[in-house]
Amino acid sequence: MPFVFAFRFDELPLVQRGTLSAADVNGTAEVVCHPGGGWRLRRVTLDGFRKLEPSSGELVSAARQGRALPRFVREQIELDEDDPIFLRIHHQLTHPWHDHVDDEVMAHLAALRRASSDQRADHRRKLKQLP
């Protein structure tokens, strides 16, 4: 049965030319994994920022209290699958960064197998305790 987890990427370059990279982005990709280790990307969100514009009253109040006001709020921006940036991120995660994603998939599969093995052992112990 497939399972899904969020793969976090930081400083994923959208453009690479030899050893030069540019246009780094941060975000999360939803990865659908299959028990045999195969996987695919289903959803991509980017870390976004929205500029906050406090009122003059909020600025005065904060100054009197000696505190700084936040200038930005972080929000996730979901990309459509036909968005060129989605397609570029998909390419980067399935080609140059394939091993990074694959390592995470294998780690999640191993954790699921350990948990399943523990559950089976607990079940066997409980069965042995029955009269």
DSSP file with accessible surface (Angstrom, degrees, kcal/mol):
  #  RESIDUE AA STRUCTURE BP1 BP2  ACC     N-H-->O    O-->H-N    N-H-->O    O-->H-N    TCO  KAPPA ALPHA  PHI   PSI    X-CA   Y-CA   Z-CA
    1    1 A M              0   0  192      0, 0.0    32,-0.0     0, 0.0     0, 0.0   0.000 360.0 360.0 360.0 129.9    0.0    0.0    0.0
    2    2 A P        -     0   0   68      0, 0.0     2,-0.3     0, 0.0    32,-0.2  -0.266 360.0-163.1 -66.5 153.5    1.5    3.4   -0.9
    3    3 A F  E     -A   33   0A  40     30,-1.9    30,-3.4     2,-0.0     2,-0.4  -0.925   8.0-137.9-132.7 161.9    2.3    6.0    1.7
    4    4 A V  E     +A   32   0A  62     -2,-0.3     2,-0.3    28,-0.2    28,-0.2  -0.940  21.6 169.9-123.7 139.9    2.9    9.7    1.4
    5    5 A F  E     -A   31   0A  18     26,-2.0    26,-3.1    -2,-0.4     2,-0.6  -0.965  34.8-109.8-143.2 162.8    5.5   11.9    3.1
    6    6 A A  E     -A   30   0A  68     -2,-0.3     2,-0.6    24,-0.2    24,-0.2  -0.837  24.1-155.7 -96.1 122.1    6.7   15.5    2.8
    7    7 A F  E     -A   29   0A  11     22,-3.4    22,-2.6    -2,-0.6     2,-0.4  -0.890  11.9-148.2 -98.0 118.3   10.3   15.9    1.4
    8    8 A R  E     -A   28   0A 106     -2,-0.6     2,-0.4    20,-0.2    20,-0.2  -0.718  14.4-170.7 -87.8 128.2   11.8   19.2    2.5
    9    9 A F  E     -A   27   0A   1     18,-2.7    18,-2.6    -2,-0.4     2,-0.4  -0.975   4.0-171.6-121.4 137.2   14.2   20.8    0.1
   10   10 A D  E    S+     0   0A  84     -2,-0.4    16,-0.2    16,-0.2    -2,-0.0  -0.994  71.4   1.6-125.2 134.9   16.3   23.9    0.9
   11   11 A E  E    S+     0   0A 132     -2,-0.4    15,-0.2     1,-0.2    -1,-0.2   0.896  76.4 174.0  56.4  45.0   18.4   25.8   -1.7
   12   12 A L  E     -A   25   0A   0     13,-2.8    13,-2.0    -3,-0.1     2,-0.3  -0.745  29.1-131.8 -80.3 116.4   17.3   23.6   -4.6
   13   13 A P  E     -A   24   0A   8      0, 0.0    11,-0.2     0, 0.0    10,-0.2  -0.560  17.2-164.7 -74.9 132.0   18.8   25.3   -7.7
   14   14 A L  E    S+     0   0A  23      9,-1.0     2,-0.4     8,-1.0     9,-0.2   0.708  80.5  42.5 -82.3 -22.2   16.4   25.8  -10.5
   15   15 A V  E     +A   22   0A  58      7,-1.9     7,-2.4     2,-0.0     2,-0.4  -0.992  64.8 176.1-128.9 130.9   19.2   26.4  -12.9
   16   16 A Q  E     +A   21   0A  69     -2,-0.4     2,-0.4     5,-0.2     5,-0.2  -0.996   7.9 175.5-135.8 130.2   22.5   24.5  -13.2
   17   17 A R  E >   -A   20   0A 170      3,-3.0     3,-2.3    -2,-0.4     2,-0.2  -0.912  69.3 -57.6-131.8 101.2   25.3   25.0  -15.7
   18   18 A G  T 3  S-     0   0   77     -2,-0.4    -1,-0.0     1,-0.3     0, 0.0  -0.434 122.0 -15.9  63.5-123.7   28.2   22.8  -14.9
   19   19 A T  T 3  S+     0   0  158     -2,-0.2     2,-0.4    -3,-0.1    -1,-0.3   0.457 120.1  95.4 -91.5   0.4   29.3   23.7  -11.4
   20   20 A L  E <   -A   17   0A 121     -3,-2.3    -3,-3.0     2,-0.0     2,-0.3  -0.762  52.0-178.9 -94.5 132.6   27.4   26.9  -11.4
   21   21 A S  E     +A   16   0A  56     -2,-0.4     2,-0.3    -5,-0.2    -5,-0.2  -0.954   2.7 173.1-129.6 153.8   23.9   27.0   -9.8
   22   22 A A  E     +A   15   0A  48     -7,-2.4    -7,-1.9    -2,-0.3    -8,-1.0  -0.952  48.9  43.0-150.9 167.6   21.3   29.8   -9.5
   23   23 A A  E     -     0   0A  59     -2,-0.3    -9,-1.0   -10,-0.2    -1,-0.2   0.939  68.1-164.6  58.7  54.5   17.7   30.6   -8.5
   24   24 A D  E     -A   13   0A  77    -11,-0.2     2,-0.3    -3,-0.1    -1,-0.2  -0.458   6.3-169.5 -70.4 139.5   17.7   28.5   -5.3
   25   25 A V  E     -A   12   0A  28    -13,-2.0   -13,-2.8    -2,-0.1     2,-0.4  -0.915  12.8-147.0-128.7 157.4   14.3   27.8   -3.9
   26   26 A N  E     +     0   0A  62     -2,-0.3    21,-2.7    21,-0.2     2,-0.3  -0.946  42.1  99.7-121.6 143.9   13.0   26.3   -0.6
   27   27 A G  E     -AB   9  46A   0    -18,-2.6   -18,-2.7    -2,-0.4     2,-0.4  -0.972  57.8 -78.5 174.2-158.3    9.9   24.2   -0.2
   28   28 A T  E     -AB   8  45A  32     17,-2.4    17,-2.9    -2,-0.3     2,-0.4  -0.993  22.0-158.0-138.6 140.3    8.3   20.8    0.2
   29   29 A A  E     -AB   7  44A   0    -22,-2.6   -22,-3.4    -2,-0.4     2,-0.6  -0.970  20.1-132.1-117.9 134.1    7.4   18.1   -2.2
   30   30 A E  E     -AB   6  43A  44     13,-3.2    12,-3.0    -2,-0.4    13,-0.9  -0.773  26.5-159.7 -84.3 123.2    4.8   15.5   -1.5
   31   31 A V  E     -AB   5  41A   0    -26,-3.1   -26,-2.0    -2,-0.6     2,-0.6  -0.917   9.3-154.0-112.1 125.8    6.2   12.1   -2.3
   32   32 A V  E     -AB   4  40A   5      8,-2.9     8,-1.9    -2,-0.5     2,-0.3  -0.890  21.3-167.1 -97.2 121.5    4.1    9.0   -2.9
   33   33 A C  E     -AB   3  39A   0    -30,-3.4   -30,-1.9    -2,-0.6     6,-0.2  -0.847  12.5-149.6-114.0 149.2    6.0    5.9   -2.1
   34   34 A H    >   -     0   0   77      4,-2.8     3,-2.8    -2,-0.3    75,-0.1  -0.840  32.1-110.3-113.3 151.1    5.4    2.2   -2.9
   35   35 A P  T 3  S+     0   0   66      0, 0.0    -1,-0.1     0, 0.0    -2,-0.0   0.787 116.2  59.8 -53.2 -28.9    6.5   -0.7   -0.6
   36   36 A G  T 3  S-     0   0   79      1,-0.1    -3,-0.0     2,-0.0    73,-0.0   0.558 124.2 -99.7 -78.1  -6.2    9.1   -1.8   -3.2
   37   37 A G  S <  S+     0   0    8     -3,-2.8    69,-0.1     1,-0.4    68,-0.1   0.303  78.9 133.7 107.7 -10.5   10.8    1.6   -3.1
   38   38 A G        +     0   0   41     -5,-0.1    -4,-2.8    67,-0.1    -1,-0.4  -0.405  30.7 177.3 -70.0 151.7    9.4    3.3   -6.2
   39   39 A W  E     -B   33   0A  42     -6,-0.2     2,-0.3    -2,-0.1    -6,-0.2  -0.981  18.4-169.1-151.7 162.6    8.2    6.8   -5.8
   40   40 A R  E     -B   32   0A 125     -8,-1.9    -8,-2.9    -2,-0.3     2,-0.4  -0.976  29.1-110.2-148.8 158.0    6.7    9.8   -7.6
   41   41 A L  E     +B   31   0A  12     -2,-0.3   -10,-0.2   -10,-0.2     3,-0.1  -0.734  31.7 170.9 -91.3 139.0    6.1   13.5   -6.8
   42   42 A R  E     +     0   0A  96    -12,-3.0     2,-0.3     1,-0.4   -11,-0.1   0.701  61.3  13.0-117.2 -31.5    2.5   14.5   -6.3
   43   43 A R  E     -B   30   0A  98    -13,-0.9   -13,-3.2     2,-0.0     2,-0.4  -0.999  55.1-161.1-151.5 143.9    2.5   18.1   -5.0
   44   44 A V  E     -B   29   0A   0     35,-0.5    35,-2.6    -2,-0.3     2,-0.4  -0.997   7.6-178.2-131.6 132.3    5.0   20.9   -4.6
   45   45 A T  E     -BC  28  78A  10    -17,-2.9   -17,-2.4    -2,-0.4     2,-0.3  -0.968  13.2-148.7-124.7 146.4    4.8   24.0   -2.4
   46   46 A L  E     -BC  27  77A  23     31,-2.7    31,-2.6    -2,-0.4     2,-0.5  -0.839  26.8-105.8-110.3 150.2    7.3   26.8   -2.1
   47   47 A D  E     - C   0  76A  31    -21,-2.7     2,-0.3    -2,-0.3   -21,-0.2  -0.649  47.5-174.6 -72.1 122.9    8.1   28.9    0.9
   48   48 A G  E     - C   0  75A   6     27,-3.4    27,-2.3    -2,-0.5     2,-0.4  -0.771  15.5-148.2-118.6 165.5    6.6   32.3    0.3
   49   49 A F  E     - C   0  74A 118     -2,-0.3     2,-0.5    25,-0.2    25,-0.2  -0.998   1.9-160.1-135.6 136.7    6.6   35.6    2.2
   50   50 A R  E     - C   0  73A 125     23,-2.5    23,-2.1    -2,-0.4     2,-0.2  -0.980  24.6-125.5-117.4 127.4    4.0   38.2    2.5
   51   51 A K  E     - C   0  72A 134     -2,-0.5     2,-0.4    21,-0.2    21,-0.3  -0.520  21.6-142.8 -72.0 131.9    5.1   41.7    3.5
   52   52 A L        -     0   0   54     19,-2.9    -1,-0.0    -2,-0.2     0, 0.0  -0.799   9.2-162.5 -95.7 139.9    3.2   43.1    6.5
   53   53 A E        -     0   0  162     -2,-0.4    18,-0.1    19,-0.0    -2,-0.0  -0.828  13.2-157.0-123.7  90.8    2.3   46.7    6.6
   54   54 A P        -     0   0   46      0, 0.0     2,-0.0     0, 0.0    15,-0.0  -0.302  21.8-109.5 -67.7 151.7    1.5   47.7   10.2
   55   55 A S     >  -     0   0   63      1,-0.1     4,-2.3     4,-0.0     5,-0.2  -0.294  30.1-106.7 -72.8 165.3   -0.7   50.8   10.8
   56   56 A S  H  > S+     0   0   96      1,-0.2     4,-2.5     2,-0.2     5,-0.2   0.879 122.3  55.8 -63.0 -33.8    0.9   53.9   12.3
   57   57 A G  H  > S+     0   0   46      1,-0.2     4,-2.5     2,-0.2    -1,-0.2   0.906 107.2  48.3 -63.9 -41.5   -0.9   53.1   15.6
   58   58 A E  H  > S+     0   0  105      2,-0.2     4,-2.5     1,-0.2    -2,-0.2   0.897 111.2  51.0 -65.5 -38.9    0.7   49.6   15.7
   59   59 A L  H  X S+     0   0   94     -4,-2.3     4,-2.3     2,-0.2    -2,-0.2   0.931 112.1  46.0 -63.5 -44.8    4.2   51.2   15.0
   60   60 A V  H  X S+     0   0   68     -4,-2.5     4,-2.4     2,-0.2     5,-0.2   0.937 113.4  49.4 -64.1 -45.8    3.8   53.7   17.8
   61   61 A S  H  X S+     0   0   44     -4,-2.5     4,-1.7     1,-0.2    -2,-0.2   0.922 112.3  47.3 -60.5 -45.2    2.5   51.1   20.3
   62   62 A A  H  X>S+     0   0    4     -4,-2.5     5,-2.5     1,-0.2     4,-0.6   0.908 110.9  52.0 -64.0 -40.8    5.4   48.7   19.4
   63   63 A A  H ><5S+     0   0   76     -4,-2.3     3,-0.9     1,-0.2    -2,-0.2   0.912 108.8  50.6 -63.5 -40.8    8.0   51.6   19.8
   64   64 A R  H 3<5S+     0   0  212     -4,-2.4    -1,-0.2     1,-0.3    -2,-0.2   0.847 112.8  46.3 -63.9 -35.4    6.6   52.5   23.2
   65   65 A Q  H 3<5S-     0   0  121     -4,-1.7    -1,-0.3    -5,-0.2    -2,-0.2   0.484 111.7-122.9 -85.5  -4.8    6.9   48.9   24.3
   66   66 A G  T <<5 +     0   0   71     -3,-0.9     2,-0.3    -4,-0.6    -3,-0.2   0.816  68.4 126.6  68.9  31.0   10.4   48.6   22.9
   67   67 A R      < -     0   0  118     -5,-2.5     2,-0.3    -6,-0.1    -1,-0.2  -0.896  56.6-124.9-122.0 153.0    9.5   45.7   20.6
   68   68 A A        -     0   0   92     -2,-0.3     3,-0.0    -3,-0.1    -9,-0.0  -0.689  21.0-131.7 -93.0 146.1    9.9   45.1   16.9
   69   69 A L        -     0   0   42     -2,-0.3     2,-0.1     1,-0.1   -10,-0.0  -0.737  30.2-102.4 -92.9 145.2    7.0   44.2   14.7
   70   70 A P        -     0   0   87      0, 0.0     3,-0.1     0, 0.0    -1,-0.1  -0.403  25.8-161.1 -64.6 143.7    7.4   41.4   12.2
   71   71 A R  S    S+     0   0  187      1,-0.2   -19,-2.9   -20,-0.1     2,-0.3   0.673  70.5  24.3 -97.8 -22.8    8.0   42.6    8.7
   72   72 A F  E     -C   51   0A 116    -21,-0.3     2,-0.4   -19,-0.0   -21,-0.2  -0.958  61.1-147.1-139.5 156.2    6.9   39.4    6.8
   73   73 A V  E     -C   50   0A  48    -23,-2.1   -23,-2.5    -2,-0.3     2,-0.4  -0.982  25.0-127.5-121.8 137.8    4.8   36.4    7.4
   74   74 A R  E     +C   49   0A 183     -2,-0.4     2,-0.3   -25,-0.2   -25,-0.2  -0.706  33.6 169.0 -86.5 137.7    5.7   33.0    5.9
   75   75 A E  E     -C   48   0A  85    -27,-2.3   -27,-3.4    -2,-0.4     2,-0.4  -0.983  32.9-116.0-144.1 152.1    3.2   31.2    3.8
   76   76 A Q  E     -C   47   0A 100     -2,-0.3     2,-0.6   -29,-0.2   -29,-0.2  -0.715  21.2-155.4 -89.4 139.4    3.3   28.1    1.5
   77   77 A I  E     -C   46   0A  94    -31,-2.6   -31,-2.7    -2,-0.4     2,-0.4  -0.966  10.2-146.4-115.7 115.2    2.5   28.6   -2.2
   78   78 A E  E     -C   45   0A 113     -2,-0.6     2,-0.4   -33,-0.2   -33,-0.2  -0.671  13.2-142.0 -84.0 133.6    1.2   25.5   -3.9
   79   79 A L        -     0   0   15    -35,-2.6   -35,-0.5    -2,-0.4     2,-0.1  -0.757  13.9-120.1 -95.3 140.5    2.3   25.2   -7.6
   80   80 A D    >   -     0   0  110     -2,-0.4     3,-1.9     1,-0.1     6,-0.3  -0.493  27.1-117.4 -70.7 149.5    0.0   23.8  -10.3
   81   81 A E  T 3  S+     0   0  120      1,-0.3    -1,-0.1    -2,-0.1    -2,-0.0   0.709 114.9  50.8 -65.5 -19.1    1.4   20.7  -12.0
   82   82 A D  T 3  S+     0   0  128      4,-0.1    -1,-0.3     5,-0.0    -2,-0.0   0.422  82.2 116.2 -98.4   5.1    1.6   22.5  -15.3
   83   83 A D  S <> S-     0   0   48     -3,-1.9     4,-2.4     1,-0.1     5,-0.2  -0.503  70.9-131.7 -70.2 133.5    3.4   25.5  -13.9
   84   84 A P  H  > S+     0   0   98      0, 0.0     4,-2.1     0, 0.0    -1,-0.1   0.850 108.4  53.4 -57.6 -32.2    6.9   25.8  -15.4
   85   85 A I  H  > S+     0   0   72      2,-0.2     4,-2.8     1,-0.2     5,-0.2   0.913 107.4  50.8 -70.3 -39.7    8.5   26.1  -12.0
   86   86 A F  H  > S+     0   0    8     -6,-0.3     4,-3.1     1,-0.2     5,-0.2   0.944 111.1  49.1 -57.9 -46.2    6.7   22.9  -10.8
   87   87 A L  H  X S+     0   0   96     -4,-2.4     4,-2.3     1,-0.2    -2,-0.2   0.891 111.7  48.7 -63.2 -37.6    8.1   21.1  -13.9
   88   88 A R  H  X S+     0   0   84     -4,-2.1     4,-2.5    -5,-0.2    -1,-0.2   0.924 113.0  46.4 -68.4 -44.2   11.6   22.5  -13.2
   89   89 A I  H  X S+     0   0    0     -4,-2.8     4,-2.8     2,-0.2     5,-0.3   0.922 111.0  53.5 -63.3 -42.7   11.5   21.4   -9.5
   90   90 A H  H  X S+     0   0   65     -4,-3.1     4,-2.0    -5,-0.2    -2,-0.2   0.934 110.2  47.7 -56.6 -46.3   10.1   18.0  -10.6
   91   91 A H  H  X S+     0   0   72     -4,-2.3     4,-1.2     1,-0.2    -1,-0.2   0.935 112.1  48.8 -60.3 -47.5   13.1   17.6  -12.9
   92   92 A Q  H  <>S+     0   0    2     -4,-2.5     5,-3.1     1,-0.2     3,-0.3   0.901 114.1  45.5 -61.9 -41.5   15.6   18.7  -10.3
   93   93 A L  H  <5S+     0   0    0     -4,-2.8     8,-0.3     1,-0.2    -1,-0.2   0.786 117.3  43.6 -75.0 -25.5   14.2   16.3   -7.7
   94   94 A T  H  <5S+     0   0   31     -4,-2.0    -1,-0.2    -5,-0.3    -2,-0.2   0.516 128.6  22.1 -97.5  -5.0   13.9   13.3  -10.0
   95   95 A H  T ><5S+     0   0  112     -4,-1.2     3,-1.5    -3,-0.3     4,-0.4   0.514 131.4  19.4-123.2 -86.4   17.3   13.8  -11.7
   96   96 A P  T 3 5S+     0   0   63      0, 0.0     3,-0.3     0, 0.0    -3,-0.2   0.874 137.1  35.6 -59.4 -35.8   20.1   15.7   -9.9
   97   97 A W  T >><S+     0   0   47     -5,-3.1     4,-2.0    -6,-0.2     3,-0.6   0.276  84.2 112.2 -99.7  12.0   18.5   15.4   -6.5
   98   98 A H  H <> S+     0   0   66     -3,-1.5     4,-3.2    -6,-0.3     5,-0.2   0.895  75.8  52.4 -51.7 -45.7   17.1   11.8   -7.1
   99   99 A D  H 3> S+     0   0  109     -4,-0.4     4,-2.5    -3,-0.3    -1,-0.3   0.866 106.3  53.6 -63.8 -35.2   19.5   10.2   -4.6
  100  100 A H  H <> S+     0   0   99     -3,-0.6     4,-1.6     2,-0.2    -1,-0.2   0.941 114.3  41.2 -62.5 -47.1   18.5   12.7   -1.8
  101  101 A V  H  X S+     0   0    0     -4,-2.0     4,-2.5    -8,-0.3    -2,-0.2   0.936 114.0  53.0 -66.6 -44.0   14.8   11.9   -2.3
  102  102 A D  H  X S+     0   0   42     -4,-3.2     4,-2.7    -5,-0.2     5,-0.2   0.892 106.2  53.3 -60.6 -40.4   15.5    8.1   -2.7
  103  103 A D  H  X S+     0   0  108     -4,-2.5     4,-2.2     1,-0.2    -1,-0.2   0.908 110.0  48.1 -60.7 -41.6   17.5    8.1    0.6
  104  104 A E  H  X S+     0   0   86     -4,-1.6     4,-2.5     2,-0.2    -2,-0.2   0.905 110.5  51.5 -65.2 -42.3   14.5    9.7    2.4
  105  105 A V  H  X S+     0   0    0     -4,-2.5     4,-2.7     1,-0.2    -2,-0.2   0.948 111.2  47.3 -58.9 -48.0   12.1    7.1    0.8
  106  106 A M  H  X S+     0   0   77     -4,-2.7     4,-2.6     1,-0.2    -1,-0.2   0.892 110.7  52.0 -63.9 -37.4   14.3    4.2    1.9
  107  107 A A  H  X S+     0   0   57     -4,-2.2     4,-2.2    -5,-0.2    -1,-0.2   0.921 111.4  47.1 -65.0 -41.5   14.6    5.7    5.4
  108  108 A H  H  X S+     0   0   65     -4,-2.5     4,-2.4     2,-0.2    -2,-0.2   0.914 112.1  50.1 -66.6 -41.8   10.8    6.0    5.6
  109  109 A L  H  X S+     0   0    7     -4,-2.7     4,-2.5     2,-0.2    -2,-0.2   0.920 110.4  49.9 -61.7 -43.0   10.3    2.4    4.3
  110  110 A A  H  X S+     0   0   35     -4,-2.6     4,-2.5     1,-0.2    -1,-0.2   0.914 110.8  49.4 -62.5 -42.2   12.8    1.1    6.9
  111  111 A A  H  X S+     0   0   40     -4,-2.2     4,-2.5     1,-0.2    -1,-0.2   0.909 111.1  49.7 -64.1 -40.9   11.0    2.9    9.7
  112  112 A L  H  X S+     0   0   84     -4,-2.4     4,-2.6     2,-0.2    -2,-0.2   0.904 111.0  49.4 -64.5 -40.0    7.6    1.5    8.5
  113  113 A R  H  X S+     0   0  142     -4,-2.5     4,-2.6     2,-0.2    -2,-0.2   0.907 111.1  49.3 -65.9 -41.2    9.1   -2.0    8.4
  114  114 A R  H  X S+     0   0  147     -4,-2.5     4,-2.6     2,-0.2    -2,-0.2   0.932 112.6  47.7 -62.0 -44.8   10.5   -1.7   11.9
  115  115 A A  H  X S+     0   0   43     -4,-2.5     4,-2.4     2,-0.2    -2,-0.2   0.918 112.5  48.8 -63.1 -42.0    7.2   -0.4   13.2
  116  116 A S  H  X S+     0   0   45     -4,-2.6     4,-2.3     2,-0.2    -1,-0.2   0.917 111.3  49.9 -64.5 -41.5    5.3   -3.3   11.5
  117  117 A S  H  X S+     0   0   53     -4,-2.6     4,-2.3     1,-0.2    -2,-0.2   0.913 110.7  50.0 -63.4 -41.8    7.7   -5.8   12.9
  118  118 A D  H  X S+     0   0   99     -4,-2.6     4,-2.5     1,-0.2    -1,-0.2   0.899 109.6  51.4 -63.3 -40.8    7.3   -4.3   16.4
  119  119 A Q  H  X S+     0   0  134     -4,-2.4     4,-2.3     2,-0.2    -2,-0.2   0.907 109.7  49.4 -64.9 -40.1    3.5   -4.5   16.0
  120  120 A R  H  X S+     0   0  128     -4,-2.3     4,-2.5     2,-0.2    -2,-0.2   0.923 111.2  49.7 -64.6 -41.3    3.7   -8.2   15.0
  121  121 A A  H  X S+     0   0   19     -4,-2.3     4,-2.3     1,-0.2    -2,-0.2   0.918 110.8  49.4 -64.4 -41.9    5.9   -9.0   18.0
  122  122 A D  H  X S+     0   0   72     -4,-2.5     4,-2.3     1,-0.2    -1,-0.2   0.915 110.6  50.9 -61.9 -41.7    3.5   -7.2   20.3
  123  123 A H  H  X S+     0   0  114     -4,-2.3     4,-2.3     1,-0.2    -2,-0.2   0.923 109.4  49.9 -62.9 -43.9    0.6   -9.1   18.8
  124  124 A R  H  X S+     0   0  132     -4,-2.5     4,-2.0     1,-0.2    -1,-0.2   0.911 109.8  51.7 -62.0 -41.1    2.5  -12.5   19.3
  125  125 A R  H  X S+     0   0  130     -4,-2.3     4,-1.2     1,-0.2    -1,-0.2   0.914 109.7  49.1 -61.4 -43.0    3.2  -11.6   22.9
  126  126 A K  H  X S+     0   0  141     -4,-2.3     4,-0.6     1,-0.2     3,-0.3   0.896 109.1  52.6 -64.8 -39.0   -0.4  -10.8   23.6
  127  127 A L  H >< S+     0   0   91     -4,-2.3     3,-0.9     1,-0.2    -1,-0.2   0.887 106.3  53.7 -64.4 -36.8   -1.5  -14.1   22.0
  128  128 A K  H 3< S+     0   0  179     -4,-2.0    -1,-0.2     1,-0.2    -2,-0.2   0.788 103.7  57.2 -67.2 -25.7    0.9  -16.0   24.2
  129  129 A Q  H 3< S+     0   0  155     -4,-1.2    -1,-0.2    -3,-0.3    -2,-0.2   0.632  84.0 103.1 -82.4 -12.2   -0.7  -14.4   27.3
  130  130 A L    <<        0   0  114     -3,-0.9    -3,-0.0    -4,-0.6     0, 0.0  -0.418 360.0 360.0 -70.1 145.9   -4.2  -15.7   26.4
  131  131 A P              0   0  175      0, 0.0    -1,-0.1     0, 0.0    -2,-0.0  -0.137 360.0 360.0 -67.3 360.0   -5.4  -18.7   28.4
